Amino acid sequence: MTPRTSRIVFAALLLCASIVQGQSVSIITPPKFNSTLQNGEENAFGCVFSYASGTSTPLTTWTDYTGGTANSNPVVLDAGGFANIWLTSGTLYRIVIKTSGGVNCASGSTVSTTDGINQSLLNQSNTWQLPQIFDDPISILASDLQIVFGSPSGTQTTLDIPPTSANYILHGPPITGNDTLLSQNATQTVTNKNLTTGTQINGCGVINDPGTYACILNAGITGTFINTLTKLTCCDSSQSAAVIAATTDTSGIIGITVSGAGNGGNAIVQESGVAACIFDNATTANDYVQISSTTGGDCHDSGVLYTSPPPAGGQIVGIVLSTNAGAGTYQLNLNTQASGAHVFAKGTLSITSTAIPASVCAPLTGGSPAVTVLSTDVINITFSGSLSYTLGILPIPVVLNAGTSFTLYGCNLTASPANFPANTFNYQILR
C-alpha cells in the first residue's frame, strides 16, 4: 500500500466512524503540506512556488497560523516532501510544485500547477438551505452591508446598513417572547417604553417627566436662562421669541426653560408637568407658585396653600412640591394655564359721614352697584385720600345692593376726627 493509498483509507475510516457514531465531525487535515510523485514516492526536497491567482506575481505564504513569519518563495520541502505552508485567508493563490534539482528546483520538473487555491464556500456565492451555526462573530466587509430575507425574488426584505464614519456597535435590548421590532413608516403600538432625558419628539426634547414641551426661538438680546420662567417677546425677524420673565410681569408666563437656554437657537420650554425652578424665597409644599417681583425669571412661593382661593397679585404658574428653608432650585407641578384670582367685580363706593368713637369699629353704610360677595372671594379696597382709620372685616357673605343696603365695618384709630369722614373708595372683588 502506497502512502497516498494509506491516507485515503485513513480518511475513509474517519468518515465511516463519523457516520456510525452519528455525530457532527470533521476529517482531520494533514498537519503539514505534503507532496508525493505519481509513483507514490515523496517529493523529497521539491519546491512549492506561490503566486497570486492567475498571475506569475509571487504571493507570500506563512510558516504558521499567526501569519507572522513569511516562508521563502519557493518553499523547499524536506526529505519526506513536507513543509509548513499557511495561506492568507480570503486570498486566492496559484501553486506550482516542482521536483528537486538545482538551486530552488531550477532544473526540476513541474509536478502540478493549480490555480484558485484557497477557495472556500465563503469566497463564493452560496445558497444555504439548512440552518447554519456560527460560533464566532461574523464580519461582512462589503462596502454596503446587505442581508436579504425571503424567497422568491419580488417578496424579499433587504436589511441595508450604509457605511458609517467610524466603528459603531449596535446594541439590542433584551428580547422576550413574541417581541416586535418597530418600523419607521408603519403605524404600531409602542408598549413598555421609557423616554429618557433628551429624547427628541418632532425635534423637541423631553427633558423631565412627561409633560408639554415647546421649542421656541430664543430672543437675540436678553434670551432665556435655565430653570427660570419664560414669556414671549416680539419680535426676532418677525417671529415671536422666548425671553426670561421680568420682575414687573404679573401674567404671560408660558413655561420654564429647561434646556437650550441662551440668546440663540431654540429654547426647550416646558409648559406642564414636574419641572425645576429657581425660587427667590423659602417654600412650603403645596403652596401656589407665582412670578417673583424681586428677581427676574424666578418663581415665588405665594404662602397660600393650593386648597385655598388663589392669591391675588399675578399669574399662578404651579404648585411647589417640597418644603425648603430658603431660596434655591426646587420642583413644582407646572401649570402655567392656572390663573390667580381674577377680577369678578369692581367699582366705586361712597361712604356717608358716620360718628365713630376713637378706637371703636362700627358699621358703615352706603354705595352701589349691587354685587354678592362669597366666602371664597378676595376683596381689595383702595381709599381715595388720607384717612385715620382702617377698614374692618366684612361679614361674609355680604350683599352690596344698589343704594345703601350694603354693610362695611370701619375702625377709627385715633381720637380725631370723632366722626368717620364721608369718603369714597375703589373696590375689587377677586374670584
Legacy VTK file of the C-alpha trace (Angstrom):
# vtk DataFile Version 3.0
C-alpha trace
ASCII
DATASET POLYDATA
POINTS 431 float
0.000 0.000 0.000
1.464 3.346 -1.035
1.499 6.341 1.356
-1.206 8.018 -0.798
-3.405 4.932 -0.581
-2.917 4.764 3.172
-4.029 8.378 3.548
-7.190 7.746 1.518
-8.032 4.700 3.629
-7.406 6.677 6.812
-9.768 9.390 5.660
-12.431 6.879 4.723
-12.202 5.251 8.148
-12.710 8.615 9.826
-15.732 9.295 7.645
-17.215 5.906 8.441
-16.586 6.482 12.140
-18.465 9.764 11.997
-21.419 8.108 10.261
-21.524 5.218 12.697
-21.380 7.438 15.763
-23.979 9.844 14.321
-22.039 12.946 15.415
-21.073 16.090 13.515
-17.312 15.719 12.984
-14.734 16.926 10.514
-11.981 14.917 8.782
-8.610 15.839 10.209
-6.380 17.621 7.682
-2.657 16.818 7.434
-0.679 18.835 9.971
1.773 19.785 7.206
1.666 20.232 3.450
2.848 17.018 1.750
3.750 16.455 -1.888
4.060 12.995 -3.494
5.008 11.957 -7.004
2.895 9.934 -9.415
4.762 6.774 -8.428
3.730 7.326 -4.816
7.125 8.393 -3.604
7.582 11.510 -1.568
8.656 14.625 -3.453
11.848 14.898 -1.411
13.432 18.351 -1.434
10.971 19.529 -4.065
9.766 23.121 -4.237
6.407 24.866 -3.834
6.075 28.189 -5.681
3.201 30.514 -4.721
1.748 33.254 -6.960
-1.289 35.484 -6.992
-4.083 33.542 -8.675
-3.968 33.777 -12.456
-0.603 35.590 -12.482
3.132 34.991 -12.179
3.406 37.548 -9.350
4.904 35.902 -6.220
2.500 35.816 -3.273
3.655 35.251 0.304
2.797 32.163 2.367
3.424 31.801 6.104
5.206 29.408 8.457
2.313 29.094 10.963
-1.281 30.149 11.653
-0.278 33.532 13.140
0.886 34.850 9.774
3.826 36.485 11.497
6.714 34.833 9.629
6.848 34.571 5.855
8.071 31.471 4.046
10.741 31.648 1.384
9.332 31.530 -2.122
9.681 28.837 -3.218
9.240 26.738 -0.102
11.753 23.853 -0.182
10.232 20.554 1.022
12.041 18.253 3.440
13.151 14.687 2.732
9.603 13.431 3.286
8.079 16.046 0.963
6.630 18.052 3.909
6.600 21.759 4.725
4.659 24.223 6.901
2.643 26.321 4.451
-0.192 28.634 5.574
-2.140 30.813 3.150
-3.592 34.299 3.713
-7.325 33.927 4.420
-9.585 35.057 1.607
-6.696 35.327 -0.899
-6.520 33.070 -3.949
-3.183 31.517 -4.972
-1.653 29.799 -7.987
0.523 26.943 -6.653
3.292 25.367 -8.744
5.012 22.199 -7.390
8.331 21.102 -8.829
10.807 18.274 -8.156
14.236 18.937 -6.746
17.140 19.919 -8.934
19.491 22.869 -8.786
19.034 25.960 -6.692
15.350 26.339 -5.748
14.464 23.445 -8.072
15.580 25.473 -11.101
16.289 22.273 -13.056
13.455 20.241 -11.549
10.343 19.188 -13.414
6.857 20.532 -12.791
4.667 18.127 -10.792
1.497 20.228 -10.876
0.147 23.739 -11.418
-3.133 24.638 -9.752
-4.933 27.977 -9.874
-7.593 29.290 -7.431
-6.059 27.601 -4.349
-7.573 28.794 -1.018
-11.061 28.937 -2.496
-13.749 28.195 0.105
-17.500 28.282 0.438
-17.311 31.726 1.993
-15.413 33.084 -1.022
-18.325 32.178 -3.268
-21.975 32.974 -3.614
-23.695 30.315 -1.509
-27.222 29.093 -1.045
-27.829 27.708 2.436
-30.942 25.603 2.594
-30.450 24.376 6.160
-29.871 26.208 9.464
-26.271 27.327 9.942
-24.420 27.618 13.242
-21.615 30.150 13.663
-19.732 30.014 16.954
-17.687 33.143 16.261
-18.619 36.689 15.202
-19.403 37.133 11.513
-17.767 40.018 9.664
-19.441 41.172 6.465
-16.980 43.549 4.866
-18.919 44.660 1.800
-18.961 48.443 1.318
-22.735 48.464 1.846
-23.928 45.756 4.241
-26.977 43.971 2.908
-28.681 40.808 4.151
-31.629 39.543 2.118
-34.579 37.755 3.701
-37.295 35.867 1.873
-37.818 33.994 -1.367
-38.657 34.206 -4.215
-37.432 37.485 -5.662
-40.088 40.165 -5.508
-41.156 39.213 -1.970
-37.803 39.805 -0.291
-36.796 42.167 2.514
-33.259 43.552 2.434
-31.526 44.728 5.625
-29.355 47.587 4.436
-26.791 49.323 6.663
-24.830 52.014 4.767
-21.180 52.696 5.659
-20.617 54.837 8.757
-17.893 57.371 9.591
-16.447 55.247 12.415
-16.791 51.851 14.090
-20.096 51.505 15.915
-21.727 48.765 17.975
-25.483 48.385 17.640
-26.820 47.149 20.983
-30.051 45.198 21.014
-32.382 45.253 24.037
-33.241 42.089 25.995
-35.654 40.086 23.885
-38.766 38.361 25.195
-41.201 36.018 23.562
-43.120 37.389 20.566
-41.190 40.663 20.576
-41.708 43.009 17.643
-39.248 45.393 16.020
-40.550 48.915 15.372
-40.915 50.222 11.845
-40.290 53.829 10.846
-43.257 54.092 8.489
-45.768 51.566 9.824
-48.316 52.523 12.479
-47.549 50.390 15.547
-48.459 50.304 19.226
-45.482 51.052 21.484
-45.551 49.434 24.931
-43.137 49.227 27.876
-41.005 52.129 26.621
-39.202 54.667 28.794
-38.370 58.111 27.427
-35.121 59.369 28.945
-33.621 62.854 29.279
-33.003 64.457 25.912
-35.350 62.229 23.927
-36.478 64.050 20.801
-40.118 64.155 19.743
-40.569 66.043 16.486
-37.253 67.742 17.162
-38.125 68.971 20.664
-36.509 67.350 23.694
-38.343 65.700 26.591
-36.180 66.849 29.488
-38.160 65.943 32.613
-41.160 63.738 33.342
-43.972 63.575 30.792
-45.453 66.983 30.127
-45.949 69.517 27.388
-42.857 70.988 25.739
-42.378 73.615 23.041
-39.244 74.586 21.107
-39.216 78.368 20.674
-36.600 80.692 19.191
-34.526 82.436 21.869
-34.665 86.217 21.873
-31.466 87.581 20.353
-30.594 90.087 23.092
-31.870 89.052 26.528
-32.753 85.439 25.760
-33.582 82.776 28.315
-31.940 81.215 31.373
-32.146 77.628 32.591
-34.819 76.821 35.216
-36.446 80.243 35.012
-39.881 81.478 33.994
-40.214 82.274 30.306
-42.514 84.550 28.340
-42.795 85.601 24.693
-41.476 88.821 23.229
-41.846 90.291 19.780
-40.045 90.079 17.561
-36.916 88.477 16.114
-37.176 88.539 12.313
-40.949 88.929 12.603
-41.142 85.874 14.858
-42.149 85.591 18.495
-39.184 84.743 20.701
-38.638 83.352 24.189
-37.275 85.636 26.889
-36.859 85.476 30.677
-39.710 86.944 32.737
-39.274 90.387 34.322
-39.997 91.393 37.933
-42.832 93.592 36.686
-44.659 90.726 34.975
-47.896 89.541 36.528
-49.034 87.369 33.611
-47.909 85.978 30.257
-45.711 83.114 31.524
-45.679 80.245 29.007
-43.464 77.866 30.978
-39.947 77.210 32.261
-36.862 76.971 30.034
-35.419 73.536 30.821
-32.827 73.244 28.019
-31.361 75.247 25.147
-31.207 78.461 27.187
-29.376 81.459 25.737
-29.821 84.190 23.156
-29.550 81.970 20.085
-31.048 78.747 18.826
-34.202 77.248 20.306
-35.190 77.124 23.961
-36.992 73.992 25.137
-39.814 75.422 27.236
-41.750 73.050 29.490
-45.383 74.090 29.774
-46.750 71.420 32.139
-45.634 68.536 34.339
-42.947 68.401 37.014
-40.106 70.878 36.448
-37.403 72.654 38.447
-37.481 76.415 39.014
-35.271 78.868 40.870
-37.224 80.234 43.877
-36.472 83.606 45.452
-37.761 82.540 48.859
-38.367 79.613 51.173
-41.041 77.163 50.095
-43.825 75.148 51.661
-45.137 72.046 49.923
-48.488 72.566 48.183
-48.282 76.365 48.096
-49.284 78.281 44.990
-46.307 79.498 42.924
-46.307 82.967 41.365
-43.892 85.226 39.462
-41.102 86.748 41.533
-41.274 90.514 41.913
-37.680 90.730 43.199
-35.597 88.575 40.805
-36.374 88.340 37.105
-37.435 84.875 35.999
-37.580 83.379 39.493
-40.525 81.569 40.993
-42.072 82.779 44.245
-43.879 80.802 46.926
-47.077 82.782 47.460
-47.550 81.497 51.001
-51.059 80.307 50.122
-51.941 76.606 50.049
-53.477 75.428 46.796
-56.585 74.275 48.704
-57.319 77.934 49.452
-58.603 80.527 46.983
-55.811 81.597 44.616
-53.971 84.684 45.854
-54.211 88.000 44.092
-51.176 89.693 42.625
-50.416 87.747 39.465
-50.476 84.562 37.454
-50.338 81.217 39.236
-47.640 79.149 37.466
-47.946 75.964 39.517
-47.761 74.325 42.945
-44.489 73.863 44.819
-43.755 70.206 45.694
-41.369 70.460 48.656
-40.706 72.450 51.827
-37.354 74.249 51.930
-35.870 76.695 54.431
-34.503 79.199 51.939
-34.205 80.233 48.319
-32.999 77.627 45.830
-33.918 75.465 42.869
-36.916 73.259 43.676
-39.543 71.282 41.828
-43.063 72.390 41.168
-46.074 70.953 39.418
-46.023 73.351 36.493
-49.343 74.619 35.140
-48.996 77.996 33.516
-52.639 77.864 32.442
-53.726 78.174 36.084
-54.724 81.736 36.766
-54.818 83.605 40.021
-57.935 85.222 41.380
-59.350 87.345 38.590
-61.470 90.461 38.945
-65.077 89.428 39.341
-66.460 92.865 40.085
-65.147 96.345 40.735
-66.477 99.837 41.276
-66.501 102.909 43.480
-68.498 103.107 46.706
-69.421 106.195 48.686
-69.417 106.387 52.488
-71.576 108.907 54.309
-70.270 110.650 57.406
-70.723 108.430 60.407
-69.891 109.097 64.047
-67.364 106.526 65.337
-65.709 106.925 68.731
-61.961 106.591 68.888
-60.580 103.012 68.765
-64.062 101.626 68.068
-65.217 99.717 64.991
-68.688 100.352 63.674
-70.691 99.524 60.552
-70.595 101.870 57.607
-73.378 102.220 55.078
-73.763 103.450 51.530
-72.629 102.674 47.991
-73.537 100.906 44.757
-73.682 98.818 42.486
-75.179 95.561 43.694
-72.869 92.537 43.971
-72.808 89.388 46.101
-69.560 88.672 47.961
-68.842 84.965 48.548
-66.810 83.438 51.353
-64.102 82.391 48.839
-63.695 85.881 47.344
-60.705 88.135 47.879
-61.627 91.804 48.375
-59.206 94.655 47.673
-60.186 98.106 48.944
-58.424 101.341 47.947
-59.447 104.598 49.719
-59.124 107.901 47.988
-57.438 110.311 50.326
-55.603 110.006 53.588
-57.757 108.639 56.372
-57.084 107.994 60.029
-58.958 104.708 60.139
-58.696 101.241 58.613
-61.328 99.122 57.004
-62.507 96.310 59.189
-63.605 92.809 58.258
-66.582 92.319 56.006
-69.161 89.869 57.275
-69.331 87.055 54.687
-71.416 86.788 52.583
-72.200 90.455 52.073
-74.633 91.772 49.507
-73.710 95.157 48.089
-77.045 96.325 46.738
-77.888 99.455 44.842
-78.331 102.412 47.130
-77.411 101.992 50.802
-78.101 98.360 51.618
-74.520 97.058 51.924
-72.546 96.960 55.171
-68.839 97.544 55.829
-67.037 97.925 59.128
-64.685 100.849 59.738
-62.386 101.375 62.702
-61.375 104.809 63.977
-57.792 104.540 65.199
-57.436 107.965 66.723
-59.464 110.325 68.857
-59.729 112.781 65.998
-61.737 113.098 63.921
-64.584 111.960 66.088
-66.684 111.239 63.069
-65.932 108.725 60.313
-65.438 111.144 57.382
-67.501 110.947 54.279
-65.345 109.421 51.572
-65.219 107.174 48.557
-63.152 104.097 47.885
-62.454 101.766 44.992
-63.093 98.109 45.431
-62.167 94.881 43.556
-63.675 91.514 44.237
-61.312 88.740 43.042
-62.764 85.328 42.349
LINES 1 432
431 0 1 2 3 4 5 6 7 8 9 10 11 12 13 14 15 16 17 18 19 20 21 22 23 24 25 26 27 28 29 30 31 32 33 34 35 36 37 38 39 40 41 42 43 44 45 46 47 48 49 50 51 52 53 54 55 56 57 58 59 60 61 62 63 64 65 66 67 68 69 70 71 72 73 74 75 76 77 78 79 80 81 82 83 84 85 86 87 88 89 90 91 92 93 94 95 96 97 98 99 100 101 102 103 104 105 106 107 108 109 110 111 112 113 114 115 116 117 118 119 120 121 122 123 124 125 126 127 128 129 130 131 132 133 134 135 136 137 138 139 140 141 142 143 144 145 146 147 148 149 150 151 152 153 154 155 156 157 158 159 160 161 162 163 164 165 166 167 168 169 170 171 172 173 174 175 176 177 178 179 180 181 182 183 184 185 186 187 188 189 190 191 192 193 194 195 196 197 198 199 200 201 202 203 204 205 206 207 208 209 210 211 212 213 214 215 216 217 218 219 220 221 222 223 224 225 226 227 228 229 230 231 232 233 234 235 236 237 238 239 240 241 242 243 244 245 246 247 248 249 250 251 252 253 254 255 256 257 258 259 260 261 262 263 264 265 266 267 268 269 270 271 272 273 274 275 276 277 278 279 280 281 282 283 284 285 286 287 288 289 290 291 292 293 294 295 296 297 298 299 300 301 302 303 304 305 306 307 308 309 310 311 312 313 314 315 316 317 318 319 320 321 322 323 324 325 326 327 328 329 330 331 332 333 334 335 336 337 338 339 340 341 342 343 344 345 346 347 348 349 350 351 352 353 354 355 356 357 358 359 360 361 362 363 364 365 366 367 368 369 370 371 372 373 374 375 376 377 378 379 380 381 382 383 384 385 386 387 388 389 390 391 392 393 394 395 396 397 398 399 400 401 402 403 404 405 406 407 408 409 410 411 412 413 414 415 416 417 418 419 420 421 422 423 424 425 426 427 428 429 430
